[in-house]
Amino acid sequence: MEKFEKEKEEFLVGIKTEGNQLRIPDIKSFKTLPEAIAGYCSVVANSIGCSKEQQDQIMNLKREMHDWIKREGYVR
């Protein structure tokens, strides 16, 4: 559990940039599908007040994640 909390904190630091702007990670920055899902959830949870451009990036990340889920066989 401690390791998870440390990784979570490192990820949250990674999505914040100068001026408290949200940085949307690329789907390729995630090693595993569970990591991608957790990362997407963190981005969405921290996206209050983000710009239209950032909203578009979040939607793109969501589409790419859903494609990954389909490739893994979780959706028919």
URJOJO-V831560 format. One record per helix or strand of 2 or more residues. SS is the DSSP state (alpha for helix, beta for strand). FROM is the first residue (numbers start at 1). TO is the last residue. If there is no record, write none. Layout:
# URJOJO-V831560
ss=SS from=FROM to=TO
ss=SS from=FROM to=TO
This chain:
# URJOJO-V831560
ss=alpha from=2 to=15
ss=alpha from=18 to=20
ss=alpha from=27 to=29
ss=alpha from=33 to=45
ss=alpha from=52 to=71
